Amino acid sequence: MMILKQIQMKTQIQFLIPAILLTSCTTLPIAEPPQRNETYQELYQENPRTILILPPNNYTSEKKATRHFYPALFAPLADAGYYVIPPLATLWILEQENLNDTILNNQSLKLGELFGVDMILHTNILQWEKSYGLDAGEIIVEAEFLITSAKTGKDLFYRRTYGSCHISAEVEGSKFLTFIASAARTASLTVDDIAMRCSRSSFFDLPRGPYSSGYQQDGDYKCGPPSIRLQWGNNNPSD
Amino acid sequence: MLRYLIFPGLLCLYACMPMQHSVSYTNDYPPLYLWNKYEKNCRSYLLKSDEKNADDLIDVYQSLQTHQSPAPGIHADHGILMLKKNNPAAAMTFFEKEMNLYPESQIYVKRIMAKMDDMNRADAQNE
């Protein structure tokens, strides 16, 4: 009798499973990514025209990462339609004014006044690596980007980007040749290349500035999450 | 009995999780400016500010300045390089061009010009 009841229960559950699944599938809520005018509401309200890009803070063991990454930040923001204070002029003024890191990272309003800008980009370099393995190489760049208002000090835009490129060139039957080929391919691609791609992609949803045809037209466009991961190809890293 | 409910329960929970539409991380608008080897040469100069790298960067600036709408800051940075090459007259010309092309640059460019005046006065006093 007990066995019969158990079999009946099993059968009921077996029918129940597809029924529950079907129900849950029909009511599947699909969350739309937020619109830019929701996520970057304050940026749209402030209507900024100009941006100062500070030299990145380097949290990696690569001592020259700041100087490597700094030039990669200008084109993406200028192409987004903003007037960007160029790197040599920025460094020259910072040197002349003798401003230290504490002021650079905490005094948005003072910097805004000094350079006559509406926004300031602060960048933290978190990873800057190029490794050669026996059969593959890998390049990793990770950085945080924070744009603050030079008028109110508020955060206007944030993104953390992890970009990696895995490179391998397997040569059949020879581990040595595979190593040589992978090393050669990895050597041909620099961390700077990956850094530039990370920089370009990081600001893909930054509301367009006054020099862009998309100025004040992109409020209802979708925006990405605060953290993004980018991966590039194996055999053709230029993709 | 419970073990029969674990699997469908987990499946239902997974199915009920809000799914995100995928967003492509590419720009919706094409680049506004021509850059040539700007990034590469600028990096070389920042890593090693010698005469050769300065001249290579100036070559890039010159090629970009012939374009109909040069990117913001190209003339201003060209001016800074001229300043470093001890050619303040040429530097002033580039600073003026930057301000004419992009009026937003006036505050920081005028600050540079004021600093240049201070430096000139200090040099004159030392002589």
Interface residues (C-beta under 8 A of the other chain):
Chain A: M9 K10 I13 L16 I17 I20 L21 S24 C25 T27 L28 P29 I30 A31 E32 P33 R49 T50 K64 R67 H68 Y70 P71 A72 F74 A75 A78 D79 A80 G81 Y82 Y83 V84 I85 P86 P87 L88 A89 L91 W92 I93 Q96 L114 F115 G116 V117 D192 M196 R200 S201 F203 F204 D205 R208 Y211 S212 S213 G214 D218 Y221 K222 C223 G224 P225 I228 L230
Chain B: M1 Y4 L5 F7 P8 L11 C12 A15 C16 P18 M19 Q20 H21 V23 Y25 T26 N27 D28 Y29 P31 L32 Y33 W35 Y38 E39 K40 C42 R43 Y45 L46 L47 A71 P72 G73 I74 A76 D77 G79 I80 L81 L83 Y102 E104 S105 Q106 I107 Y108 V109 R111 I112 K115
